[in-house]
Amino acid sequence: MTDIAPDFARCFSTPAGARVLEYLRTITIERTLGVNASDNELRWAEAQRAFLRQILSLVARGKGDKS
């Protein structure tokens, strides 16, 4: 399989792609759950955050970011 990271970088490097990533960040990483959140809600939120972190990692790698 070829490296998909450059495709992620191209896809999300446009102004529209940046807006999409920012929106996804606000509804996942920046979202907080209340103290009464269930175990299932916490697991679901963490899965969404992990998925977005994977996308962000691929974008960074596709741009040549070594961090």
N, C-alpha and C positions, 0 to 999 in steps of 0.2 A: 504494500500500500504506500502511496506517495504521501509526503508530508502535507497535511491539510492546513497547517498554521499560516502559510502565506495567503491562503484563500480567506481565512478568518480575518487576517490583517486588512486585506483589500476590502472585504465586505463591511467591516466596521470602522474603516478609516475615513469614510465620507461624512459630511455633516449629518446626514440622516442616520448613518450607522452610530455616530457618537451620541445622538439624541436617544436612539433605541437603547444603547448601553446605559446611558444615564437613567432612563426610565426603569430599566431592569434592576439597576442598582438601588433605586429608591423603593422598589416594591419587594426587594429581597434582602440585601445586605443592610440597608438602613432601616428596615422595618423592625419594630420591636413588638413582642407579644406581651400581653399582660401577665400578671402573677397567676392568674387562673387558667392559663393556657394548658391544654391537655398534653399528654405525652405524644399523642399522634400529631397534634398541631406543631409541637416543637420539632418533631422528626421531619415533618413535611417542610417546614421553614428551613431547616438545616439542609435538606436535600436540594431545595431551590437555590440556596446560597452556594452550595458546593458546585452545582451546575453552572451558575454564573461565574464562579471563580475559575472553572475549567475554560469557559469561553474567554475570559480576560487573559488567562495564561496563554491560550493559543494565539490571541491577538498580539500579545507582547512578544511571544516567540517568533511569530510571523514578521514582526517589525525588526527582528534582530536583537531584541532586548535580552541580555544574558542574565538578568537578575532573577 
